[in-house]
Amino acid sequence: MYDYFEIADALAGKSLCLFLGTGFSKQITGGKAPNWIELLKDCCDELEDPDSLKDELFSDEHHELPLEECAQIIELELQKEGKDL
């Protein structure tokens, strides 16, 4: 039941998105689709200073956050610049 509340909350907050696993994306694009980390790094490229956030989130010594939390941070940074993820 808790999952439904999370989905409803995301929908109300306009942050609901469908994310399929990399295997699906890779299959339908002949292996050309990015993996999740590559996709998140590509999203960082939409920021005015992408390298700073990439270094914070994805450096080998600092990569401790789950990727879904990294996505939320990127979304917040994009919103600050008036952009959507």
DRENDO-1510 file (C-alpha; in Angstrom, 1 decimal, always signed):
<recs>
REC; n; res; u; v; w
REC; 1; MET; +0.0; +0.0; +0.0 .
REC; 2; TYR; +2.9; +2.4; +0.8 .
REC; 3; ASP; +4.0; +2.2; -2.9 .
REC; 4; TYR; +0.7; +3.7; -4.0 .
REC; 5; PHE; +1.2; +6.6; -1.7 .
REC; 6; GLU; +4.7; +7.2; -3.1 .
REC; 7; ILE; +3.3; +7.1; -6.7 .
REC; 8; ALA; +0.5; +9.5; -5.7 .
REC; 9; ASP; +2.9; +11.9; -4.1 .
REC; 10; ALA; +5.2; +11.8; -7.1 .
REC; 11; LEU; +2.3; +12.5; -9.4 .
REC; 12; ALA; +1.0; +15.3; -7.2 .
REC; 13; GLY; +4.5; +16.8; -7.1 .
REC; 14; LYS; +4.9; +16.5; -10.9 .
REC; 15; SER; +8.0; +14.3; -10.4 .
REC; 16; LEU; +6.6; +11.0; -11.6 .
REC; 17; CYS; +8.5; +9.3; -14.4 .
REC; 18; LEU; +8.7; +5.9; -16.0 .
REC; 19; PHE; +12.2; +4.4; -15.8 .
REC; 20; LEU; +12.8; +1.1; -17.5 .
REC; 21; GLY; +16.0; -0.9; -16.8 .
REC; 22; THR; +19.0; -0.5; -19.0 .
REC; 23; GLY; +18.5; -4.0; -20.5 .
REC; 24; PHE; +15.2; -2.9; -22.1 .
REC; 25; SER; +16.7; +0.3; -23.5 .
REC; 26; LYS; +19.9; -1.4; -24.7 .
REC; 27; GLN; +17.9; -4.0; -26.5 .
REC; 28; ILE; +15.6; -1.7; -28.5 .
REC; 29; THR; +18.5; +0.6; -29.5 .
REC; 30; GLY; +21.0; -2.0; -30.5 .
REC; 31; GLY; +23.2; -1.2; -27.5 .
REC; 32; LYS; +23.3; +2.5; -28.1 .
REC; 33; ALA; +21.3; +3.6; -25.1 .
REC; 34; PRO; +23.3; +4.9; -22.1 .
REC; 35; ASN; +23.4; +3.1; -18.9 .
REC; 36; TRP; +21.9; +4.8; -15.8 .
REC; 37; ILE; +25.0; +6.6; -14.7 .
REC; 38; GLU; +25.7; +7.8; -18.3 .
REC; 39; LEU; +22.1; +9.0; -18.5 .
REC; 40; LEU; +22.4; +10.9; -15.3 .
REC; 41; LYS; +25.7; +12.5; -16.4 .
REC; 42; ASP; +24.1; +13.5; -19.6 .
REC; 43; CYS; +21.4; +15.2; -17.6 .
REC; 44; CYS; +24.1; +17.1; -15.6 .
REC; 45; ASP; +25.3; +18.5; -19.0 .
REC; 46; GLU; +22.1; +20.6; -19.1 .
REC; 47; LEU; +23.4; +22.5; -16.0 .
REC; 48; GLU; +25.4; +25.7; -16.3 .
REC; 49; ASP; +28.3; +24.1; -14.4 .
REC; 50; PRO; +27.9; +20.3; -15.1 .
REC; 51; ASP; +31.4; +19.2; -14.1 .
REC; 52; SER; +31.1; +20.4; -10.5 .
REC; 53; LEU; +28.0; +18.3; -9.8 .
REC; 54; LYS; +29.3; +15.3; -11.8 .
REC; 55; ASP; +32.5; +15.3; -9.6 .
REC; 56; GLU; +30.4; +15.5; -6.5 .
REC; 57; LEU; +28.0; +12.7; -7.4 .
REC; 58; PHE; +30.0; +10.3; -9.6 .
REC; 59; SER; +33.7; +10.5; -8.6 .
REC; 60; ASP; +35.1; +7.1; -7.6 .
REC; 61; GLU; +35.8; +8.2; -4.1 .
REC; 62; HIS; +32.5; +9.9; -3.5 .
REC; 63; HIS; +30.0; +7.6; -5.2 .
REC; 64; GLU; +28.1; +6.6; -2.2 .
REC; 65; LEU; +24.6; +7.8; -3.0 .
REC; 66; PRO; +22.0; +5.5; -4.6 .
REC; 67; LEU; +21.4; +6.5; -8.2 .
REC; 68; GLU; +17.8; +7.4; -7.6 .
REC; 69; GLU; +19.0; +10.0; -5.0 .
REC; 70; CYS; +21.5; +11.3; -7.5 .
REC; 71; ALA; +18.7; +11.8; -10.0 .
REC; 72; GLN; +16.7; +13.7; -7.4 .
REC; 73; ILE; +19.7; +16.0; -6.7 .
REC; 74; ILE; +20.2; +16.6; -10.5 .
REC; 75; GLU; +16.5; +17.4; -10.8 .
REC; 76; LEU; +16.6; +19.9; -8.0 .
REC; 77; GLU; +19.7; +21.6; -9.5 .
REC; 78; LEU; +18.0; +21.8; -12.9 .
REC; 79; GLN; +14.9; +23.3; -11.3 .
REC; 80; LYS; +17.0; +26.0; -9.7 .
REC; 81; GLU; +18.0; +27.0; -13.2 .
REC; 82; GLY; +14.4; +26.9; -14.4 .
REC; 83; LYS; +14.8; +23.6; -16.3 .
REC; 84; ASP; +13.2; +20.2; -16.1 .
REC; 85; LEU; +14.8; +16.8; -15.9 .
</recs>
